Amino acid sequence: MKTEVKILAHRGGLDRAPENTVASFRQALEDGADAFECDVRLTKDQEPIIIHTGFNENSIHEVTSCTSPLSELNWVDVQKLNVLDSPEPVAHLDDVLSFVKKTGLPCFIEPKEDTKSLIPLLVERILQFDLVDKVGILTFYSRKELLVQVKQIEPTIQTSAIIINPMANFLKAAEAINANRIVIGWSRINHFRLYNVLAHSLIRKIRHLQAKGIAVEGGFVRTQRDVEWLLRHEIGGLWTDDVPKIRGFAGV
């Protein structure tokens, strides 16, 4: 059976437009992405904004050139900031959800902090916009408690767990937290390729997940070799920073 290919835009496809901006999500749609990912943080006044930071880290200087920590900024302050020296403003979560509602392009949100209020707020907004079928939550398996919290509040929201350890029992990990998707690699796809040279177990693990209805994705995909390797192992969900390039490599 031929593996179904889906091209997924990391931070909206950061090689194509300023990352995590509405412009990047529009570009992902124009480029033919099947879904996109974005990162969310809370401002001082608890407004959800779309911005990439280290997990629980407050510096936004790299993305906005702003020297003030995020913990000291209210939404009114963040509205004055642009992303990566571009004219594109930092987006609010509601901007993203409105875009998804209008276009139907699915979105995966990665929480970049573990404050008690963030997950309930995300779930509330997803329900408010009636986007349970279009918006999911994604994070690393090491932060699986965030995905567990999502399912406790609203079991129908899709969750994706990123696994960076190629030796892990993927199915056991997914079932332990009721995850709908497993993403292997993220920035460490080569670890899986090298491990599989020795263990030859990857395709078996993938088939175990798929037999249980758990989708499998891989990333980041940068080269034709990456694409061919993932498809050969029946992994059709391809996370990338450049949607057209990977669409070309995958022949879709």
Protein Blocks (a to p, Z undefined) as FASTA:
>chain_A
ZZddddddeehiamlbcehiaklmmmmmmnopabdcddddddfkopacdddddehiabfk
lmnopabdfklpcfklmmmpceehiabdcddfklmmmmmmmnopacddddfbfcfklmmm
mmmmmmmnopmlmpccdddfklmmmmmmmmmmmmmbccddddfbfkbcfklmmmmnopab
dcehjlmmmmmmmmmmmnopmmmmmmmmmmnopacdddddfbfklmmmmmmnopabdcdf
blklmmmmnoZZ
